[in-house]
Structures are given as structure tokens and as C-alpha cells.
């Protein structure tokens, strides 16, 4: 056997021992509505639109094995601002679809779960810039990015849960210059397990 075959075999065996498939009766999924704040990474974004924007998300999570969950969510951010220099009205709208894996850990002596995760993000960004002397300018861009997730989920009763989350989204885009429209996302979610 060559070295790459041995490495592949060891990795598959390690993943197999780490990821024990759950019996059908123990499979768990949940749907959450999450709200919070988007805190932009870009200084330019903060100068135009402010230091935070409201965020709304819908998320679905399903367990695929004992220590790995698959998640997918969609979110939206909408914010008004003023252009630098001329102070013209501007509006940004962002919608992103993201999916990935998270790695949960049951907290001892609590009905809570801590998780970290990673995934890919596909975003649409729409800008509308108003001007007193020119017609309204509209620009739209698409972007592929990466999202890192973390949070604590607490089961309130048999089916309902509350979650506190802190995510980071790297979302590069090029308008007239390269910048990231990503940043931190913090907030709370309410969900239903099924």
C-alpha cells in the first residue's frame, strides 16, 4: 500500500468511529426563526450604513450522526444610509442562502447544546443610490463566501427551543473596489424540534 491509501484508510476509520449513525427513533431536526444584528466588518460599510443592521433568518438543522448536524438557512439584511461626501440617500439589501455542518456538544447538567460549525454562503447584494442631479442608480452583485457558526441551544420543553448565536460571515464582493459585505451576526432564535 502507498502512503495516500494508508492515510485515506485511517481517515475513513476515524470518521467512522467518530460518526456513529443515530437510530431512526433518535434522529432530531428543528426549524428556527432567528433575529438579531448584523455587525459589518468593512469600515466603508459602517461609514455609509452605520455600525449595525437588523437581521432576520430562518434555519433548519438535522442530525446526520451523533456528533455532526447539517444546517441550512436563509437570511435578509436591509439598511438605509447616506453616501460619503454628498450625503445622498442609499439603500442596501442583502439576502443569503447558506448551508454547512455543525458539531454539537451536549452540556452536562443542562438541557443545552453548544455547537460550532462551518459552511458556504451564496449572497445577493442590491444597492440603490439616489442623487439630486442624476437618475437613481441600481447595482446588484452576487458573492460566494464562508460562514463560521457558534451558539447555545436550550430545549425549553419537549419540542420548543431557544438559541443564542454568534456567527461570522466572510462575504467578498467587488463594486468599484474589493470589499467584504460580511461581518458578525449575533442574536436569538426560537424553534420547534421534530
C-alpha positions in Angstrom: 0.0 0.0 0.0 1.2 3.5 -0.8 1.1 6.4 1.7 -2.0 8.1 0.3 -4.0 4.9 0.6 -3.0 4.4 4.2 -3.9 8.0 5.1 -7.3 7.6 3.4 -8.0 4.4 5.2 -7.1 5.9 8.6 -9.2 9.0 7.9 -12.2 6.9 6.9 -11.8 4.6 10.0 -11.5 7.7 12.3 -14.6 9.3 10.8 -16.5 6.0 11.1 -15.6 5.7 14.8 -16.4 9.4 15.4 -19.7 9.4 13.5 -22.0 6.7 14.8 -25.2 6.9 12.9 -28.2 7.5 15.1 -31.1 5.1 15.2 -34.2 6.3 13.4 -36.0 6.9 16.7 -33.3 9.3 18.0 -33.0 11.4 14.8 -33.6 15.0 15.6 -34.4 18.0 13.4 -35.5 21.5 14.2 -36.7 24.7 12.5 -35.9 28.1 13.9 -36.7 31.7 13.3 -33.7 33.9 14.3 -33.4 37.6 14.7 -30.5 39.8 15.6 -27.9 42.3 14.5 -25.5 42.2 11.6 -22.2 44.0 12.5 -20.3 44.8 9.3 -16.6 44.1 9.0 -16.0 46.8 6.4 -15.1 50.3 7.6 -16.6 51.8 4.4 -19.9 49.9 5.0 -20.0 51.2 8.6 -19.4 54.8 7.4 -22.3 54.6 5.0 -24.9 52.4 6.7 -23.9 52.5 10.4 -22.4 50.1 12.8 -25.2 47.6 12.8 -28.2 46.4 10.8 -31.3 44.3 11.7 -31.1 40.7 10.6 -33.8 38.0 10.2 -33.1 34.3 9.4 -34.9 31.0 9.0 -32.9 27.9 9.7 -33.3 24.2 9.5 -31.0 21.7 11.3 -31.0 18.0 11.1 -28.7 15.4 12.8 -26.9 13.1 10.4 -24.9 11.3 13.1 -24.1 11.6 16.8 -21.6 14.5 16.5 -22.5 16.1 13.2 -25.5 18.1 12.1 -26.4 19.5 8.7 -27.8 23.1 8.7 -29.2 25.4 6.0 -30.6 28.9 6.4 -31.7 32.0 4.5 -31.3 35.5 5.9 -32.0 39.1 4.9 -30.5 42.4 5.9 -31.9 45.8 4.8 -30.4 49.2 5.7 -30.6 52.8 4.6 -27.6 55.2 4.7 -26.1 58.3 3.3 -23.3 58.4 0.7 -20.0 59.7 1.8 -19.4 63.3 0.7 -22.7 64.2 -1.0 -25.0 62.6 1.7 -27.3 61.2 -0.9 -29.8 58.5 0.2 -28.6 55.0 -0.4 -30.1 51.6 0.5 -28.5 48.1 0.7 -30.4 44.9 0.6 -28.7 41.5 1.1 -30.1 38.0 1.1 -28.0 35.0 1.6 -28.5 31.2 1.4 -26.0 29.2 3.4 -25.5 25.6 4.3 -22.9 23.5 6.1 -22.1 21.3 9.1 -22.1 22.0 12.7 -20.6 19.9 15.6 -22.8 19.8 18.7 -21.7 19.1 22.2 -24.2 18.3 25.0 -23.6 20.5 28.0 -23.5 18.5 31.3 -26.3 19.1 33.9 -28.3 21.2 31.4 -30.8 20.6 28.7 -28.5 22.7 26.4 -26.3 22.1 23.4 -23.2 24.1 22.4 -22.2 24.0 18.8 -19.6 25.3 16.3 -19.9 24.9 12.6 -18.7 26.0 9.1 -20.5 26.4 5.8 -20.7 28.1 2.4 -22.7 31.2 1.7 -24.2 32.4 -1.5 -25.4 36.1 -1.3 -27.2 38.6 -3.4 -26.4 42.3 -2.8 -28.6 45.1 -4.2 -27.6 48.8 -3.9 -29.8 51.7 -4.7 -28.1 55.1 -4.8 -30.3 58.3 -5.1 -29.0 61.6 -6.4 -30.5 65.1 -6.8 -28.9 65.6 -10.2 -29.0 62.1 -11.8 -31.5 59.3 -12.0 -31.5 56.6 -9.4 -28.5 54.2 -9.8 -29.2 50.5 -9.1 -26.4 47.9 -8.8 -26.6 44.2 -7.9 -23.9 41.7 -7.3 -23.6 38.0 -6.3 -21.0 36.7 -4.0 -19.8 33.3 -2.6 -18.5 33.3 1.0 -17.8 31.3 4.1 -19.7 31.3 7.4 -18.5 30.2 10.8 -21.2 29.4 13.3 -21.4 29.1 17.1 -24.2 29.1 19.6 -26.0 27.6 22.6 -29.4 26.0 22.1 -31.6 25.2 25.1 -34.7 23.0 25.0 -37.4 24.7 26.9 -39.8 21.8 26.9 -40.3 18.7 24.7 -40.5 20.4 21.4 -39.6 24.1 21.8 -36.1 25.6 22.0 -34.4 28.9 22.4 -31.0 29.7 20.9 -28.3 32.3 21.3 -26.0 32.6 18.4 -22.8 34.4 17.2 -21.8 33.8 13.6 -19.1 35.3 11.4 -19.6 35.7 7.6 -16.8 36.4 5.2 -18.6 37.7 2.0 -16.2 39.4 -0.5 -17.7 41.4 -3.3 -16.3 43.9 -5.9 -18.2 47.1 -6.7 -15.8 49.9 -7.6 -13.3 48.3 -5.2 -12.9 45.0 -3.4 -14.5 44.8 0.0 -16.4 42.4 2.2 -20.0 42.8 3.0 -19.7 40.2 5.7 -19.3 40.5 9.4 -20.6 39.3 12.7 -24.2 38.1 13.2 -25.5 37.9 16.8 -28.9 37.3 18.1 -31.6 34.9 19.4 -33.7 32.2 17.8 -36.9 30.4 18.7 -37.6 27.0 17.3 -39.5 23.8 17.2 -37.9 20.3 17.3 -39.5 17.5 15.3 
